[in-house]
């Protein structure tokens, strides 16, 4: 393979590994909470915020302007506050329903906002599948530092976050403030999603969050093993997706998304081969 091509793909590949690292961990929480589409919803809210920012004079029409990121992050925080507030033990309306409604409304609002833009088609494509090939090393390092800070925050308070994700009723009985820690979870999640969507798009970010966690649940029960499987899958799929996009001349983001789907199907298909056979009865 030409070293020029390898050098060109190095930054996108490292960016995909950075995204996979933090999203595989957050995905464990999301799957345990049963709010599968919270990432998709927050990502779409972030995309709506960036669309609004692009229409404002302060962005100058530049999708990479700092104002676009901060407006998008502000919208994500609003979504985080809403999702943290609606989680109660006996709610008449399921939290997942509110999350789904938020996604639908944010998507429709984004389309309405883009109708006032001269480049709505290209902007919609970037939001859905991103343009990870265009990522620079500067963006990769900034993203890695941000995710390292978020990861350290979650490691320090891991007992609180795991408690409200695994058994929020027990955590509430122990006096843990669910709304406070839910907001801190979704707010930190918002930092990650806002950054990831700007690099990889809504669909790829959703896959990095959910698919490795779902695949890990097929083979492991403990958090540590799930994380190991999720990180391994994210690394392999990222490398395979980038390679396939190169040799087949396909969009990188969409190729990685489809690769995630194919690898998940393969892992589910071979799962019966790894089931422990019951020990023979002793006569």
Secondary structure by P-SEA (a helix, b strand, c coil): ccaaaaaaaaaaaaaaaaaaaaaaaaaaaaaaacccaaaaaaaaaaaaaaaaaaaccccccccccaaaaaaaaaaaaaaaaaaaaaccccccccaaaaaaaaaaaaaaaaaaaaccccaaaaaaaaaaccccccccaaaaaaaaaaaaaaaaaaaaaaaaaaaaaacaaaaaaaccaaaaaaaaaaaaaaaaaaaaaacccaaaaaaaccaaaaaaaaccccaaaaaaaaaaaaaaaaaaaaaaaaaacccaaaaaaaaaaaaaaaaaaaccccccccccccc
